[in-house]
Every structure is written in C-alpha cells, then in structure tokens.
C-alpha cells in the first residue's frame, strides 16, 4: 500500500531532522577531536621538554661518573727536557719517569722546574700547574691601594723625586730608558732615623703606580726550620714576576740582612742562608724582569756590604730628620683638618720641634687635640701644642731647646 502525500511529507521532515542532528553530532565530535589534538600537542611539547631536561641530567651524571672513575692525578716536577718529544719528570711519590710531551699543551710552559699533573696510571703529563706558594706569600700582595699620596708627605721633596725617578718612571715610561740606552735602576734602599717617613714613601708609591704592590716585613722571612726562609724569599720573587709589573717593599730589611760574622749560632746561620737567597734573587743569573725593589731600614750601619753594592740597590736614599721648613710642611699637613685657634703659629711650632721626626710631629698634633677635648673645647690653642711638645719631646731635646731659646717647659 502506497504512502499518502501527508505520510511522505512527514517522513521527509523526520529525515531532515535526523540529518540536522547528525550534523550537530558531527560538529560536536570535531570540536572534541580538535580539543584533544591540541591537548595532545601540548602534552607532547611538555614531554619533549622533560625528555631534553632528563637527557641533560643523564649527560651530567655520566660525566660525573666518568670523573669519579678517573684516578687522582699525581703532582710532579719537570727535571729535564730530553728532546722535542720527551721530558724527564720527578713525581711527588719519589721516582723519575721519562714521558712524552703533551701535544695539547703549550710547549713553552713546560720547562725544568715546572709543576705538572701526571696521570696516575700512564704518568703522562695531563696539565701544567701553577707554582706552589706559601699562603703567607700570597697574603703579602696589597689588594687595596693605600690612601697616602705624595702630597701628604712633607719635607721630603728630594727623596720623593729620587723615588719617583727610580721606581715610577721605569714602570710608566720604559721607552725613555730604551732611547737613552740604559737599564732602569732596579732597587732603592731608604735609610734614616725611625719615624722620618720611609714606609710612608713606599705607601705613596703603591698609591701612585698601577703596579702590583707586595709588602713584606723582613722578619717574616725568619723561620724555625732550615731552608724555610730561603723558600719564602724565592716564592715572593716568583709571585712578583707572575704579577709584573710589580714592586716589592721589604720593611726593616736589617732583620735578615745584618753583616755576616765569623762566629755565629745555628739561628744566625739560618738567617744568613735567607740573606744569601735574597742576594741571589736581587742579582742572580735569572733576570728579575719588570720588578722593582724598595727596602727600608733605620740601621744601615749593620747591613751586609754585599747588599749595598750597585746592581742590587742602585739608589741609597737617606731620609733624614726634617729641617725647619720640612717640619713646617708636616705641621701644615697634620693640622689641615684641625680646628685651630687664632693664636696658633705654625712657624713657631716648627722652631720649637727642633730634632723631631715626622712621627713625633703627628703625635704632637694628636696630643694637642686630646688636651682640647679634655678641657671640653672644640678649638686647639697654642698652649695645647706647647703642652703636647712638653709631653712628647724627650728630656734631652727639651734641654737643648731651653739652652738655644731660653723657653722653659713645665
């Protein structure tokens, strides 16, 4: 039986409705698929990043494992260059070995005396090590420049000029010496009474130059065991060569450079060994390179003659007690920041401090300020300076001054 037109129409409408539903379902399925695809792509990116991180960690762990599997290296010293291919090495364990020169290292660095690292199994040279230095020697390098300049040193114009010619000029303008055809002076010995500004001059040199400044008190070279002092001297000069251009300042050099005598104790002989090492470093077979030496002492009369000859210390600069004009300059420097009363006469104070050193004058200024503080004043008067001079100067100086001027101290 055939369907009526109404039934056909109804069936067509139902089919259309189903088609629309299928289309909606298809769109929904597509949206879900796109969302899942995007999520999978994001997950894939995260997984790839995590894989890369894990790969890096695996490589790091493998290199760490390889490092831990590698045996420790043996320290050795090159004793002889046999030919272009082989060198003789003495290991820290005692025996000597003949090993091949490494192809991957600079051949110029490998010379007799060079410290090297050796493979524990093959004893081949793995690396070149820096020279061994005592921690005390490394600590001698002055990292921070002193705040003292030449303008803060009074009464030593001639000495400052000579120090600058000997120490600064070769470092700043070496071409001048090449043009003239002479070698620059290598060493300066500052000598004079205590407190006259020898160490202050060295501080000013350290301030004014860009060279590495190595300060050592000579008594630091005196050690208990035989050979220790000589080793320290050698390491100080090695450090200076490595850091060149550099300046070595040896304060109180008479501690190790006293005149050698026939009769001496074992301790004196050890100090003499240290002195001989110092003499060898100052003017030995090896060139010192761009290294200047400044030494200071207040006992030049006891120094060994071998130390004073030209070639070791080319300039012997006396740093005497300041004259009246010098004392006046020093007083101006130390009173520059002080609150002075109107009655303070610098010229009179310079006359009253006859025979005083720069350190004495600084102590007088400080003591005068303390007298003012003690009395609750903010200004320092002339009477404060006179009382300070009375306190600081020795009895002999006061008596000499009384005879010359007639002024009595309290």
ABEGO torsion letter per residue (X at the ends): XBBBAAAAAAAAAAAAAAAAAAAAAAAAAAAAAAAAAAAAAAAAAAAAAAAAAAAAAAAAAAAAAAAAABBBBBBBBBABBABAABBBBBBAAGBBBBBBBBAABBAAABBBGBBBBBBAAAGBBABBBBBBBBAAAAAABBABBBABBAAABBGAAAAAAAAAAAAAAAAABAAAAAAAGBBBBABBBBBEBBGAGAAAAAAAAAAABABBBBBBBAAAABBABBGAAAAAAAAAAAAAAAAOBBBBBBBGAAAAABBBBABBBAAAAAAAAAAAAAAAAABBABBAEBBBBBBBBABAAABBAAAABBGABABBBBBBBBBAAAAAAAAAAAAAABBBBAABBAAAAAAAABGBBAAAAAAAAAAAAAAAAAAGBABBBAAAAAAAAAAABBAAAAAAAAAAAGBBBX
